[in-house]
């Protein structure tokens, strides 16, 4: 499951700056595509996405809808969070990221939809080994990774 989580993050083609270190949540440049379940403005879809963050397309690659509808989505904004849920009354946001395609000017005249997915598990599923963590936080803590993607949906 760790590989799938890293592949989901590869969709975002993102590295998260973590204190003095960097946790790279990315797949191999030559990796295959994976199915990604998404909720897009209330509609449940499965989208086949590229796991590569290398090359000219990186995380801005088009996702092909393979279940729940037809067409494809062109990402224009990608953001996410990793939240430590050890204290359920006071969850702690550990990492956030946001990337906007073309400085916010990409596909600006086209209607967009917002898609998201979340996965929960031990924090170690979502960070690279050796990633510096805040005091009192352990890789065994329960955590949630949430990915949000704004896309232009095409038939």
N, C-alpha and C positions, 0 to 999 in steps of 0.2 A: 504494500500500500504506500510505502514511502516513495517508491518510484513514481506512482501515479500522482501523488501530491506534488512531487518535484516537476512532473510533466505539466500539471495544471499551472503551476507557476511559470513554467517555460512559455506557456501561451502569452504570458505577460512580458516575457523577455526582460525580466527585471532582476536586478540584484538589490538586496536590501542592506543599507549601511547599518551596522550593528556596533555601536560603541567604537572601539578601535579596530574591529574586524569587519569583514564583509561575509555575509552568508549568501552564497549563490544558490538560488532556487532555479536551476535550469537543467534541462536534459542535454544529451549529446547532440552535436550538430547534425549527425546523420541518423538520428533516431526516427522511428516511425510515427505515424499519427495515432492519436488515441480518441476514444469517444469521451465527451465531456457533458454530463447532465447539467442543464441550465434552466432556470426559471426566467423567462423573458417577458416582462410586463404581464405576469400572471399565466403565461402559456408555458407548459413543460415541454422542453425540447432536448434532444441529444444532438450534439454538434461534434463532428470529427474535426479535430484541430491538429496542427503541426506542433510537434514537441520541440522543434529546433528554435534556438534563439540566435543562431548565427546567420550570416548572409544578409542580403538586402531586405528580405521580408521580415525576418525576426519575429517578434510577437505581434506584428501587424498583419500577419498572414490571414487570409480569408478562412472562416470556419464554414464547413458544409453541413447543413442540417440533414441528419440521417434518420431521425425518428421524431414524430410529433408534428411534423410540418414538412415543407419543402423550401428550397432556396439556399441562400447562404447569408452570412453576416460579415460585414467589413468593420473590424474594430477601430474606434476612434479615441477611446479613453479606457484605460485599464487601471484599476486600483484594488487594493487589498489590505487586509489586516490579519495579524495573528494575535489572539487574545488568550491570556493565561486565565483559566477558570478555576484555579485552586480555591479561591475564596468566592463562592457563588454569589455572595451578597455584594462583593466588590471586585468584579473581574478587572484584570489589568491588561491594557493594550500594550503589547511588547513591541510590535513592529507595524509600520504602515508604509505604503508606497502608492504613488500615483504617477502615471505617465499619460501624456496627452499627445496624440499624433499631430504632427505638423504645427506645433505650438498652439493648438486649439483651432486652427484654420482648416483642417482637413475635413472634407465632405460636409462643410458647414451649411450647404443649401439643401441637404437631404434629411428626411425625417429619420430620427434615431429611436431605438428602443434600448432599455436597460436590462441586462441579464446578470444573474448572480448564481453562485454556488457556494456551498460551505461544506467543510469536512471537519469532524472532531476526532480527537485522539490524543495520545501523549505528545507533548511539545516536541519530543525528539523526531516525530514524523515530519515536522515542518521546518526544522533548522539543521544546518550542517553540524557534524560533530565538532566540538571545540569552540562553537560560537559563544562569545562572552554573553552571559545573562546577568540581569540585575540581581543584587543580593536577595536571598530568600526564594529565588525562582530555580526550579529544578527541571531537567529535561523530562522527568517522569510526571510533571504536573499535567492535568487535563488542559487541553487547549483547543481552540477553534480557528481554522484558517478560512477566511471569506474572501472570495474573488468577485469583483463587480466589473463588468465590461459594457461599455456603451457601444452599440453597433448600428450601422446602416444595414437594414435587412433588405435583401434583394430576392426577387422570385427565382 
